[in-house]
Amino acid sequence: MTRAVIGREFGPPESYRLEDFAPAPVGPGQIRVAVKAIGVSYVDVLTAMGKYQVTPPLPFIPGSECAGMVEDVGEGVSHVAVGDRVMGSSFGGVFAEANTFRAASFNRLPAALTLEQGAVFPPSYLTAVHALTDRGRLQAGETLLILGAGGATGIAAIQVGKALGARVIASASSEDKRASCLAAGADAAIDTRSPAWRDDLKAANGGKGIDVVFDPVGGDMTDPAFRSLGYDGRYLVIGFTGGISALKTNLPLVKTASMIGVQLRVFGEKEPEKMAETQARMRAWAEQGLLRPVIGKTYALEDYAAAMQDAFDGKTAGRIVMKV
């Protein structure tokens, strides 16, 4: 019998249980995947606790990203076949040994990636590619500042920024995370907690203004980071793990800069053809070895509570992965 991590009510990781589970039959446009590796993120845990901006129905199986092998395909599915290594995403249903998913949310795993790397590849890297190309218009020779750079989307943004030919400055809160950022390709790494943060940033960029800010953090960092933009600067709002900030509306006018929201789900709904182009670009860069997730720690599925707590604490440099 297949097993899955199931919550009958929302709560902390320890309130969930590893139980027997029967995946739904495969219908048109669906596939069943034998899950081999699972990415665990802060948002996964927030959702499992019932504190995310979208509340799923109960009972709930957490998880949003995984990689594995296709076991069955439904009518109308032609882009993957039984036996293919695939990677994909789903709003829940992922913390399982196997499950049935929407086929359109999965693609073949690039040969250059392992299953563990593929498990944490699609959401973070697709977010970074969409943000920096479709929304941020990042150009070769420009400077990109990444806040929360040691996190999932931060590491992805470093590698995407370098693939686009930008100079990348990473801001991270620990020495281990800054080392991870430099290993991922960042040109410079500064301490988020430094009392002289803006001076450190100016020094790292030769006193010039920043062209694009990639911000999955929000909170107290928003104001000083926005003030660091140069002419025609673009401030990309990816998330707000550090809280929702209140930016003074005179700043975009004074800086002649833009604040731009990034919503991957809405992008896919409103511009599906452009989304397909962005996905193709992401996979091509992965095949070329330009995009490579950094795995920080691995756990067994049975240790899901520890893996979730680790991801929620956010202290590990690199991604948290569960092996099935």
Disulfide bonds with the S-S distance in Angstrom:
none
